[in-house]
């Protein structure tokens, strides 16, 4: 598959990833190389990567704990200290080998260590392949508030090799699929129609679907790298989804929700709001709800928690001048940003989700 070129980075696919990586490492002449992993990618993915690096380099491996709960400044501080102890200088390179937590956090660490060193993302989860490692967003959570601290700065390259998905649990695969569904809903109805039925899916189909998803996202972020206008489309499902995810993160007695699972709920609820405020039809709303629920079983959200979840919306990064902004759908494949929604309608969307 042809590499996808963005403003400051290139996304490579399949075995071409390692040709590009080895050429880059040979020409860049980095003083030191660090590979950032979590405990899962250390066990299941590191050996594959190391087998693909052709020459001997001064490589250090730093392991962090897996999970969104560790995507914070405390983890960054620990890694910054290790980088310093290892003598990593401004000519050093960080390779982030992992899912969205590793690529988001590792990118932020690279962008801030010594005011910025080079980094490469090698996503190992479906979510990171189609979303987290493309577009240059890096960052960490602030308490239970998602991605509140970060910068936008693209990696040297992104390497997408679906061989890493072979050890991924089913729920993690589904988590990434939510972002792929979102890309179809906001930008490409034909893509939505194609990925809505997974019954005949082959591995080759998955490779092409990932590629098409990256093309959709890259087109948007290339036109609007700093999220002044159309990049906001990518937040569909995330206003309520992030609030739900944050609420569940801080209530351990609740079920654990992966990012994509929370975004799936958010997409259904925000599709309902779209049908109430914009021109999304009831048939389209029903189609969206059925497709998403076919992959993401419904979560029972306690009505007593609705107001607590809604109160978290004030911290959403899209907000301006005290207004809570949503991305909504005019139709499948066409979105509108900066939509203001009343609290009453937001609460109604919880009721719609509960009724399904």
BALOBA-1460 file (C-alpha; in Angstrom, 3 decimals):
// residues 356
<rec num="1" residu="x" x="0.000" y="0.000" z="0.000"/>
<rec num="2" residu="x" x="1.212" y="3.456" z="-0.903"/>
<rec num="3" residu="x" x="2.543" y="5.518" z="2.029"/>
<rec num="4" residu="x" x="0.276" y="8.339" z="3.207"/>
<rec num="5" residu="x" x="2.050" y="11.682" z="3.421"/>
<rec num="6" residu="x" x="0.913" y="14.336" z="5.880"/>
<rec num="7" residu="x" x="2.351" y="17.785" z="6.546"/>
<rec num="8" residu="x" x="5.389" y="16.648" z="8.553"/>
<rec num="9" residu="x" x="5.136" y="12.863" z="8.714"/>
<rec num="10" residu="x" x="4.638" y="9.734" z="6.595"/>
<rec num="11" residu="x" x="2.512" y="6.685" z="7.417"/>
<rec num="12" residu="x" x="3.949" y="3.413" z="6.095"/>
<rec num="13" residu="x" x="2.126" y="0.082" z="5.900"/>
<rec num="14" residu="x" x="3.085" y="-3.588" z="6.054"/>
<rec num="15" residu="x" x="6.646" y="-4.697" z="5.360"/>
<rec num="16" residu="x" x="7.488" y="-1.327" z="3.827"/>
<rec num="17" residu="x" x="7.424" y="-0.044" z="7.407"/>
<rec num="18" residu="x" x="10.713" y="-1.700" z="8.209"/>
<rec num="19" residu="x" x="12.435" y="-0.701" z="4.986"/>
<rec num="20" residu="x" x="11.563" y="2.911" z="5.813"/>
<rec num="21" residu="x" x="12.593" y="2.491" z="9.454"/>
<rec num="22" residu="x" x="15.987" y="0.971" z="8.659"/>
<rec num="23" residu="x" x="16.724" y="3.623" z="6.041"/>
<rec num="24" residu="x" x="15.786" y="6.368" z="8.489"/>
<rec num="25" residu="x" x="17.879" y="4.944" z="11.342"/>
<rec num="26" residu="x" x="20.914" y="4.537" z="9.097"/>
<rec num="27" residu="x" x="20.694" y="8.091" z="7.789"/>
<rec num="28" residu="x" x="19.627" y="9.951" z="10.932"/>
<rec num="29" residu="x" x="22.600" y="8.850" z="13.032"/>
<rec num="30" residu="x" x="20.879" y="9.283" z="16.398"/>
<rec num="31" residu="x" x="23.081" y="9.394" z="19.489"/>
<rec num="32" residu="x" x="20.764" y="7.043" z="21.409"/>
<rec num="33" residu="x" x="17.502" y="5.253" z="20.730"/>
<rec num="34" residu="x" x="14.857" y="4.516" z="23.351"/>
<rec num="35" residu="x" x="11.873" y="2.210" z="22.761"/>
<rec num="36" residu="x" x="8.918" y="3.023" z="25.010"/>
<rec num="37" residu="x" x="6.647" y="0.043" z="25.717"/>
<rec num="38" residu="x" x="4.041" y="-0.958" z="28.246"/>
<rec num="39" residu="x" x="4.096" y="-4.333" z="29.987"/>
<rec num="40" residu="x" x="1.900" y="-5.873" z="27.269"/>
<rec num="41" residu="x" x="3.824" y="-4.635" z="24.236"/>
<rec num="42" residu="x" x="7.094" y="-5.493" z="25.963"/>
<rec num="43" residu="x" x="5.937" y="-9.098" z="26.133"/>
<rec num="44" residu="x" x="4.083" y="-9.472" z="22.836"/>
<rec num="45" residu="x" x="5.454" y="-6.892" z="20.364"/>
<rec num="46" residu="x" x="9.026" y="-5.878" z="21.181"/>
<rec num="47" residu="x" x="10.663" y="-9.029" z="19.822"/>
<rec num="48" residu="x" x="8.978" y="-8.555" z="16.433"/>
<rec num="49" residu="x" x="10.234" y="-4.982" z="16.186"/>
<rec num="50" residu="x" x="13.756" y="-5.879" z="17.270"/>
<rec num="51" residu="x" x="13.904" y="-8.656" z="14.661"/>
<rec num="52" residu="x" x="13.202" y="-6.086" z="11.945"/>
<rec num="53" residu="x" x="16.012" y="-3.668" z="12.892"/>
<rec num="54" residu="x" x="18.931" y="-4.612" z="10.660"/>
<rec num="55" residu="x" x="21.916" y="-2.888" z="12.299"/>
<rec num="56" residu="x" x="23.249" y="-2.695" z="15.837"/>
<rec num="57" residu="x" x="22.267" y="0.495" z="17.651"/>
<rec num="58" residu="x" x="22.534" y="1.786" z="21.209"/>
<rec num="59" residu="x" x="18.922" y="0.948" z="22.167"/>
<rec num="60" residu="x" x="17.358" y="1.235" z="25.615"/>
<rec num="61" residu="x" x="13.891" y="-0.073" z="26.502"/>
<rec num="62" residu="x" x="11.674" y="1.766" z="28.974"/>
<rec num="63" residu="x" x="8.543" y="0.026" z="30.218"/>
<rec num="64" residu="x" x="5.480" y="1.725" z="31.708"/>
<rec num="65" residu="x" x="2.337" y="0.178" z="33.182"/>
<rec num="66" residu="x" x="-0.467" y="-0.417" z="30.690"/>
<rec num="67" residu="x" x="-3.852" y="1.256" z="30.899"/>
<rec num="68" residu="x" x="-5.445" y="4.697" z="30.685"/>
<rec num="69" residu="x" x="-5.071" y="5.139" z="34.441"/>
<rec num="70" residu="x" x="-1.295" y="5.491" z="33.937"/>
<rec num="71" residu="x" x="-1.572" y="8.140" z="31.200"/>
<rec num="72" residu="x" x="-0.616" y="11.015" z="33.475"/>
<rec num="73" residu="x" x="2.123" y="13.475" z="34.383"/>
<rec num="74" residu="x" x="3.450" y="11.136" z="37.093"/>
<rec num="75" residu="x" x="4.263" y="8.522" z="34.440"/>
<rec num="76" residu="x" x="5.834" y="11.215" z="32.255"/>
<rec num="77" residu="x" x="7.996" y="12.393" z="35.144"/>
<rec num="78" residu="x" x="9.264" y="8.875" z="35.705"/>
<rec num="79" residu="x" x="10.164" y="8.454" z="32.035"/>
<rec num="80" residu="x" x="11.770" y="11.916" z="31.820"/>
<rec num="81" residu="x" x="13.994" y="10.973" z="34.753"/>
<rec num="82" residu="x" x="15.005" y="7.685" z="33.128"/>
<rec num="83" residu="x" x="15.798" y="9.478" z="29.859"/>
<rec num="84" residu="x" x="18.012" y="11.880" z="31.763"/>
<rec num="85" residu="x" x="19.753" y="9.069" z="33.644"/>
<rec num="86" residu="x" x="20.407" y="7.288" z="30.345"/>
<rec num="87" residu="x" x="22.052" y="10.388" z="28.915"/>
<rec num="88" residu="x" x="19.478" y="10.875" z="26.160"/>
<rec num="89" residu="x" x="20.293" y="14.162" z="24.412"/>
<rec num="90" residu="x" x="18.588" y="16.273" z="21.750"/>
<rec num="91" residu="x" x="19.919" y="13.998" z="19.009"/>
<rec num="92" residu="x" x="18.198" y="10.991" z="20.578"/>
<rec num="93" residu="x" x="15.114" y="9.187" z="19.290"/>
<rec num="94" residu="x" x="12.083" y="7.706" z="21.061"/>
<rec num="95" residu="x" x="10.173" y="4.879" z="19.362"/>
<rec num="96" residu="x" x="6.689" y="4.486" z="20.859"/>
<rec num="97" residu="x" x="5.621" y="0.849" z="20.541"/>
<rec num="98" residu="x" x="2.104" y="0.452" z="21.851"/>
<rec num="99" residu="x" x="-1.520" y="1.469" z="21.791"/>
<rec num="100" residu="x" x="-3.036" y="4.903" z="22.187"/>
<rec num="101" residu="x" x="-1.754" y="5.411" z="25.743"/>
<rec num="102" residu="x" x="1.853" y="4.730" z="24.707"/>
<rec num="103" residu="x" x="1.709" y="6.795" z="21.505"/>
<rec num="104" residu="x" x="-0.083" y="9.753" z="23.151"/>
<rec num="105" residu="x" x="2.124" y="9.763" z="26.236"/>
<rec num="106" residu="x" x="5.349" y="8.878" z="24.414"/>
<rec num="107" residu="x" x="4.801" y="11.608" z="21.866"/>
<rec num="108" residu="x" x="4.202" y="14.139" z="24.639"/>
<rec num="109" residu="x" x="7.355" y="13.016" z="26.440"/>
<rec num="110" residu="x" x="9.396" y="13.364" z="23.247"/>
<rec num="111" residu="x" x="7.960" y="16.821" z="22.473"/>
<rec num="112" residu="x" x="8.783" y="18.152" z="25.942"/>
<rec num="113" residu="x" x="12.066" y="16.410" z="26.850"/>
<rec num="114" residu="x" x="14.892" y="18.916" z="26.252"/>
<rec num="115" residu="x" x="12.280" y="21.038" z="24.439"/>
<rec num="116" residu="x" x="11.717" y="18.343" z="21.858"/>
<rec num="117" residu="x" x="13.411" y="15.266" z="20.427"/>
<rec num="118" residu="x" x="12.442" y="13.083" z="17.470"/>
<rec num="119" residu="x" x="9.978" y="10.236" z="17.857"/>
<rec num="120" residu="x" x="8.398" y="7.473" z="15.803"/>
<rec num="121" residu="x" x="5.009" y="5.856" z="16.472"/>
<rec num="122" residu="x" x="4.499" y="2.137" z="15.946"/>
<rec num="123" residu="x" x="0.849" y="1.534" z="16.925"/>
<rec num="124" residu="x" x="0.050" y="-1.978" z="18.125"/>
<rec num="125" residu="x" x="-3.704" y="-1.616" z="18.675"/>
<rec num="126" residu="x" x="-6.387" y="-1.001" z="16.078"/>
<rec num="127" residu="x" x="-7.382" y="2.190" z="17.891"/>
<rec num="128" residu="x" x="-3.870" y="3.601" z="17.705"/>
<rec num="129" residu="x" x="-3.467" y="2.593" z="14.060"/>
<rec num="130" residu="x" x="-6.543" y="4.474" z="12.853"/>
<rec num="131" residu="x" x="-6.611" y="7.314" z="15.352"/>
<rec num="132" residu="x" x="-4.119" y="7.897" z="18.141"/>
<rec num="133" residu="x" x="-0.880" y="7.747" z="16.162"/>
<rec num="134" residu="x" x="-2.011" y="9.876" z="13.193"/>
<rec num="135" residu="x" x="-2.342" y="13.642" z="13.225"/>
<rec num="136" residu="x" x="0.242" y="14.693" z="15.794"/>
<rec num="137" residu="x" x="-1.937" y="14.968" z="18.894"/>
<rec num="138" residu="x" x="0.031" y="14.045" z="21.987"/>
<rec num="139" residu="x" x="-0.932" y="14.356" z="25.610"/>
<rec num="140" residu="x" x="-1.894" y="12.992" z="28.982"/>
<rec num="141" residu="x" x="-4.913" y="13.062" z="31.260"/>
<rec num="142" residu="x" x="-5.316" y="15.488" z="34.142"/>
<rec num="143" residu="x" x="-6.931" y="13.436" z="36.884"/>
<rec num="144" residu="x" x="-10.064" y="12.004" z="35.304"/>
<rec num="145" residu="x" x="-10.115" y="14.609" z="32.503"/>
<rec num="146" residu="x" x="-9.040" y="13.177" z="29.161"/>
<rec num="147" residu="x" x="-6.060" y="14.604" z="27.237"/>
<rec num="148" residu="x" x="-6.119" y="17.955" z="29.034"/>
<rec num="149" residu="x" x="-2.342" y="18.483" z="28.786"/>
<rec num="150" residu="x" x="-0.535" y="18.045" z="25.484"/>
<rec num="151" residu="x" x="0.824" y="19.478" z="22.263"/>
<rec num="152" residu="x" x="0.266" y="18.921" z="18.540"/>
<rec num="153" residu="x" x="3.520" y="17.790" z="16.930"/>
<rec num="154" residu="x" x="3.869" y="15.032" z="14.356"/>
<rec num="155" residu="x" x="6.216" y="12.078" z="14.599"/>
<rec num="156" residu="x" x="8.980" y="11.423" z="12.084"/>
<rec num="157" residu="x" x="6.926" y="8.519" z="10.761"/>
<rec num="158" residu="x" x="4.139" y="6.120" z="11.689"/>
<rec num="159" residu="x" x="4.532" y="2.397" z="10.993"/>
<rec num="160" residu="x" x="1.278" y="0.431" z="10.650"/>
<rec num="161" residu="x" x="1.884" y="-3.324" z="10.671"/>
<rec num="162" residu="x" x="-1.256" y="-5.367" z="11.357"/>
<rec num="163" residu="x" x="0.862" y="-8.327" z="12.479"/>
<rec num="164" residu="x" x="0.880" y="-6.643" z="15.902"/>
<rec num="165" residu="x" x="-2.902" y="-7.119" z="16.096"/>
<rec num="166" residu="x" x="-2.603" y="-10.904" z="16.257"/>
<rec num="167" residu="x" x="-2.264" y="-10.860" z="20.061"/>
<rec num="168" residu="x" x="-4.879" y="-8.153" z="20.669"/>
<rec num="169" residu="x" x="-7.941" y="-9.121" z="22.764"/>
<rec num="170" residu="x" x="-11.329" y="-8.894" z="21.060"/>
<rec num="171" residu="x" x="-12.488" y="-5.943" z="23.167"/>
<rec num="172" residu="x" x="-9.389" y="-3.964" z="22.155"/>
<rec num="173" residu="x" x="-10.061" y="-4.686" z="18.482"/>
<rec num="174" residu="x" x="-13.626" y="-3.466" z="18.922"/>
<rec num="175" residu="x" x="-12.396" y="-0.334" z="20.668"/>
<rec num="176" residu="x" x="-10.493" y="0.676" z="17.555"/>
<rec num="177" residu="x" x="-13.416" y="-0.195" z="15.323"/>
<rec num="178" residu="x" x="-15.425" y="2.593" z="16.973"/>
<rec num="179" residu="x" x="-13.064" y="5.202" z="15.517"/>
<rec num="180" residu="x" x="-13.334" y="3.613" z="12.075"/>
<rec num="181" residu="x" x="-17.126" y="3.819" z="12.250"/>
<rec num="182" residu="x" x="-16.774" y="7.449" z="13.256"/>
<rec num="183" residu="x" x="-14.646" y="8.230" z="10.186"/>
<rec num="184" residu="x" x="-17.414" y="6.906" z="7.956"/>
<rec num="185" residu="x" x="-20.143" y="8.798" z="9.808"/>
<rec num="186" residu="x" x="-18.431" y="12.179" z="9.594"/>
<rec num="187" residu="x" x="-16.905" y="12.003" z="6.126"/>
<rec num="188" residu="x" x="-17.704" y="9.039" z="3.888"/>
<rec num="189" residu="x" x="-21.056" y="7.232" z="3.655"/>
<rec num="190" residu="x" x="-19.677" y="4.585" z="1.287"/>
<rec num="191" residu="x" x="-17.003" y="3.746" z="3.857"/>
<rec num="192" residu="x" x="-19.676" y="3.551" z="6.579"/>
<rec num="193" residu="x" x="-21.733" y="1.190" z="4.419"/>
<rec num="194" residu="x" x="-18.691" y="-0.984" z="3.728"/>
<rec num="195" residu="x" x="-17.627" y="-1.411" z="7.356"/>
<rec num="196" residu="x" x="-21.151" y="-1.708" z="8.746"/>
<rec num="197" residu="x" x="-21.214" y="-5.430" z="7.908"/>
<rec num="198" residu="x" x="-18.272" y="-7.370" z="9.309"/>
<rec num="199" residu="x" x="-19.718" y="-10.816" z="8.654"/>
<rec num="200" residu="x" x="-17.513" y="-11.497" z="5.619"/>
<rec num="201" residu="x" x="-14.418" y="-9.656" z="6.825"/>
<rec num="202" residu="x" x="-10.999" y="-11.073" z="5.911"/>
<rec num="203" residu="x" x="-7.559" y="-9.967" z="7.137"/>
<rec num="204" residu="x" x="-6.917" y="-8.408" z="3.730"/>
<rec num="205" residu="x" x="-10.170" y="-6.468" z="4.083"/>
<rec num="206" residu="x" x="-9.006" y="-5.244" z="7.493"/>
<rec num="207" residu="x" x="-5.747" y="-3.932" z="6.039"/>
<rec num="208" residu="x" x="-7.671" y="-1.984" z="3.400"/>
<rec num="209" residu="x" x="-10.198" y="-0.678" z="5.920"/>
<rec num="210" residu="x" x="-7.407" y="0.579" z="8.173"/>
<rec num="211" residu="x" x="-5.751" y="2.219" z="5.193"/>
<rec num="212" residu="x" x="-8.983" y="3.938" z="4.120"/>
<rec num="213" residu="x" x="-9.597" y="5.101" z="7.684"/>
<rec num="214" residu="x" x="-6.130" y="6.656" z="7.901"/>
<rec num="215" residu="x" x="-6.730" y="8.353" z="4.519"/>
<rec num="216" residu="x" x="-9.938" y="9.937" z="5.861"/>
<rec num="217" residu="x" x="-8.321" y="11.180" z="9.049"/>
<rec num="218" residu="x" x="-5.166" y="12.370" z="7.299"/>
<rec num="219" residu="x" x="-7.175" y="14.395" z="4.783"/>
<rec num="220" residu="x" x="-8.917" y="16.218" z="7.611"/>
<rec num="221" residu="x" x="-5.857" y="16.911" z="9.761"/>
<rec num="222" residu="x" x="-3.770" y="17.995" z="6.767"/>
<rec num="223" residu="x" x="-6.360" y="20.654" z="5.932"/>
<rec num="224" residu="x" x="-6.697" y="21.742" z="9.579"/>
<rec num="225" residu="x" x="-3.685" y="20.617" z="11.664"/>
<rec num="226" residu="x" x="-4.424" y="22.775" z="14.727"/>
<rec num="227" residu="x" x="-8.182" y="22.108" z="14.953"/>
<rec num="228" residu="x" x="-9.487" y="25.530" z="14.015"/>
<rec num="229" residu="x" x="-12.372" y="24.202" z="11.925"/>
<rec num="230" residu="x" x="-12.912" y="20.835" z="10.158"/>
<rec num="231" residu="x" x="-10.573" y="18.824" z="12.408"/>
<rec num="232" residu="x" x="-13.303" y="19.269" z="14.993"/>
<rec num="233" residu="x" x="-15.320" y="16.710" z="12.990"/>
<rec num="234" residu="x" x="-13.078" y="14.035" z="14.495"/>
<rec num="235" residu="x" x="-14.634" y="14.791" z="17.882"/>
<rec num="236" residu="x" x="-17.992" y="13.301" z="16.916"/>
<rec num="237" residu="x" x="-19.080" y="10.998" z="19.731"/>
<rec num="238" residu="x" x="-16.276" y="12.271" z="21.927"/>
<rec num="239" residu="x" x="-18.024" y="15.086" z="23.801"/>
<rec num="240" residu="x" x="-20.358" y="12.723" z="25.641"/>
<rec num="241" residu="x" x="-18.058" y="9.733" z="25.113"/>
<rec num="242" residu="x" x="-15.141" y="11.347" z="26.927"/>
<rec num="243" residu="x" x="-17.421" y="12.456" z="29.772"/>
<rec num="244" residu="x" x="-18.731" y="8.891" z="30.155"/>
<rec num="245" residu="x" x="-15.205" y="7.475" z="29.951"/>
<rec num="246" residu="x" x="-13.920" y="9.945" z="32.552"/>
<rec num="247" residu="x" x="-16.807" y="9.205" z="34.919"/>
<rec num="248" residu="x" x="-16.244" y="5.457" z="34.726"/>
<rec num="249" residu="x" x="-12.471" y="5.863" z="35.160"/>
<rec num="250" residu="x" x="-12.989" y="7.491" z="38.543"/>
<rec num="251" residu="x" x="-15.628" y="5.049" z="39.767"/>
<rec num="252" residu="x" x="-13.910" y="1.666" z="40.080"/>
<rec num="253" residu="x" x="-17.130" y="0.029" z="41.191"/>
<rec num="254" residu="x" x="-18.462" y="0.664" z="37.679"/>
<rec num="255" residu="x" x="-17.595" y="-1.553" z="34.686"/>
<rec num="256" residu="x" x="-14.288" y="-0.764" z="33.007"/>
<rec num="257" residu="x" x="-14.904" y="1.064" z="29.717"/>
<rec num="258" residu="x" x="-12.305" y="1.161" z="26.967"/>
<rec num="259" residu="x" x="-12.015" y="4.383" z="24.965"/>
<rec num="260" residu="x" x="-13.835" y="2.984" z="21.943"/>
<rec num="261" residu="x" x="-16.602" y="1.520" z="24.078"/>
<rec num="262" residu="x" x="-17.299" y="4.931" z="25.589"/>
<rec num="263" residu="x" x="-17.103" y="6.639" z="22.188"/>
<rec num="264" residu="x" x="-19.583" y="4.107" z="20.788"/>
<rec num="265" residu="x" x="-22.093" y="5.200" z="23.428"/>
<rec num="266" residu="x" x="-21.301" y="8.845" z="22.689"/>
<rec num="267" residu="x" x="-21.889" y="8.358" z="18.962"/>
<rec num="268" residu="x" x="-25.346" y="6.870" z="19.508"/>
<rec num="269" residu="x" x="-26.319" y="9.660" z="21.898"/>
<rec num="270" residu="x" x="-24.917" y="12.404" z="19.670"/>
<rec num="271" residu="x" x="-26.635" y="10.836" z="16.646"/>
<rec num="272" residu="x" x="-29.909" y="11.118" z="18.585"/>
<rec num="273" residu="x" x="-29.172" y="14.804" z="19.269"/>
<rec num="274" residu="x" x="-28.358" y="15.221" z="15.556"/>
<rec num="275" residu="x" x="-31.774" y="13.828" z="14.616"/>
<rec num="276" residu="x" x="-33.440" y="16.273" z="17.016"/>
<rec num="277" residu="x" x="-31.468" y="19.392" z="15.975"/>
<rec num="278" residu="x" x="-30.273" y="18.789" z="12.416"/>
<rec num="279" residu="x" x="-31.446" y="16.861" z="9.364"/>
<rec num="280" residu="x" x="-30.281" y="13.349" z="10.310"/>
<rec num="281" residu="x" x="-33.300" y="11.144" z="9.616"/>
<rec num="282" residu="x" x="-34.904" y="8.708" z="12.033"/>
<rec num="283" residu="x" x="-33.974" y="5.877" z="9.672"/>
<rec num="284" residu="x" x="-30.338" y="6.973" z="9.727"/>
<rec num="285" residu="x" x="-30.437" y="7.192" z="13.520"/>
<rec num="286" residu="x" x="-31.837" y="3.675" z="13.693"/>
<rec num="287" residu="x" x="-29.140" y="2.412" z="11.284"/>
<rec num="288" residu="x" x="-26.361" y="4.039" z="13.323"/>
<rec num="289" residu="x" x="-27.736" y="2.639" z="16.589"/>
<rec num="290" residu="x" x="-28.131" y="-0.894" z="15.230"/>
<rec num="291" residu="x" x="-24.684" y="-1.027" z="13.617"/>
<rec num="292" residu="x" x="-22.942" y="0.228" z="16.748"/>
<rec num="293" residu="x" x="-24.892" y="-2.021" z="19.124"/>
<rec num="294" residu="x" x="-24.066" y="-5.026" z="16.937"/>
<rec num="295" residu="x" x="-20.422" y="-4.606" z="17.994"/>
<rec num="296" residu="x" x="-20.772" y="-2.787" z="21.325"/>
<rec num="297" residu="x" x="-23.332" y="-4.335" z="23.698"/>
<rec num="298" residu="x" x="-25.365" y="-1.758" z="25.584"/>
<rec num="299" residu="x" x="-24.041" y="-0.534" z="28.939"/>
<rec num="300" residu="x" x="-26.545" y="0.134" z="31.708"/>
<rec num="301" residu="x" x="-25.888" y="3.700" z="32.818"/>
<rec num="302" residu="x" x="-27.587" y="4.483" z="36.118"/>
<rec num="303" residu="x" x="-29.982" y="7.440" z="35.646"/>
<rec num="304" residu="x" x="-28.719" y="8.749" z="38.990"/>
<rec num="305" residu="x" x="-25.339" y="9.291" z="37.278"/>
<rec num="306" residu="x" x="-26.613" y="11.317" z="34.309"/>
<rec num="307" residu="x" x="-26.133" y="14.732" z="35.918"/>
<rec num="308" residu="x" x="-22.665" y="13.825" z="37.224"/>
<rec num="309" residu="x" x="-21.598" y="12.818" z="33.713"/>
<rec num="310" residu="x" x="-23.090" y="15.963" z="32.153"/>
<rec num="311" residu="x" x="-21.240" y="18.111" z="34.701"/>
<rec num="312" residu="x" x="-17.965" y="16.844" z="33.232"/>
<rec num="313" residu="x" x="-18.807" y="18.387" z="29.843"/>
<rec num="314" residu="x" x="-17.662" y="21.794" z="31.057"/>
<rec num="315" residu="x" x="-14.074" y="20.513" z="30.887"/>
<rec num="316" residu="x" x="-14.301" y="19.439" z="27.223"/>
<rec num="317" residu="x" x="-11.430" y="20.926" z="25.181"/>
<rec num="318" residu="x" x="-13.777" y="22.086" z="22.399"/>
<rec num="319" residu="x" x="-15.535" y="24.509" z="24.723"/>
<rec num="320" residu="x" x="-15.141" y="28.239" z="24.170"/>
<rec num="321" residu="x" x="-16.377" y="31.182" z="26.254"/>
<rec num="322" residu="x" x="-18.402" y="28.903" z="28.506"/>
<rec num="323" residu="x" x="-20.283" y="27.216" z="25.658"/>
<rec num="324" residu="x" x="-20.286" y="23.425" z="25.285"/>
<rec num="325" residu="x" x="-19.825" y="22.599" z="21.611"/>
<rec num="326" residu="x" x="-20.859" y="19.362" z="19.919"/>
<rec num="327" residu="x" x="-20.094" y="17.842" z="16.534"/>
<rec num="328" residu="x" x="-23.364" y="16.597" z="15.051"/>
<rec num="329" residu="x" x="-24.426" y="14.814" z="11.845"/>
<rec num="330" residu="x" x="-26.526" y="16.429" z="9.121"/>
<rec num="331" residu="x" x="-26.601" y="13.030" z="7.416"/>
<rec num="332" residu="x" x="-24.380" y="9.952" z="7.382"/>
<rec num="333" residu="x" x="-21.113" y="11.165" z="5.877"/>
<rec num="334" residu="x" x="-21.639" y="14.854" z="6.636"/>
<rec num="335" residu="x" x="-20.948" y="16.593" z="9.947"/>
<rec num="336" residu="x" x="-21.343" y="20.054" z="11.457"/>
<rec num="337" residu="x" x="-19.170" y="21.458" z="14.255"/>
<rec num="338" residu="x" x="-19.733" y="24.094" z="16.975"/>
<rec num="339" residu="x" x="-23.301" y="22.997" z="17.699"/>
<rec num="340" residu="x" x="-24.717" y="24.172" z="21.031"/>
<rec num="341" residu="x" x="-26.999" y="21.666" z="22.768"/>
<rec num="342" residu="x" x="-29.254" y="22.252" z="25.754"/>
<rec num="343" residu="x" x="-28.844" y="20.249" z="28.953"/>
<rec num="344" residu="x" x="-32.424" y="19.030" z="28.525"/>
<rec num="345" residu="x" x="-31.637" y="17.500" z="25.118"/>
<rec num="346" residu="x" x="-28.397" y="15.997" z="26.412"/>
<rec num="347" residu="x" x="-30.348" y="14.259" z="29.180"/>
<rec num="348" residu="x" x="-32.906" y="13.071" z="26.615"/>
<rec num="349" residu="x" x="-30.067" y="11.416" z="24.683"/>
<rec num="350" residu="x" x="-29.295" y="9.297" z="27.755"/>
<rec num="351" residu="x" x="-32.916" y="8.214" z="27.767"/>
<rec num="352" residu="x" x="-32.764" y="7.317" z="24.080"/>
<rec num="353" residu="x" x="-29.668" y="5.144" z="24.629"/>
<rec num="354" residu="x" x="-31.334" y="3.453" z="27.612"/>
<rec num="355" residu="x" x="-34.417" y="2.671" z="25.500"/>
<rec num="356" residu="x" x="-32.524" y="0.665" z="22.874"/>
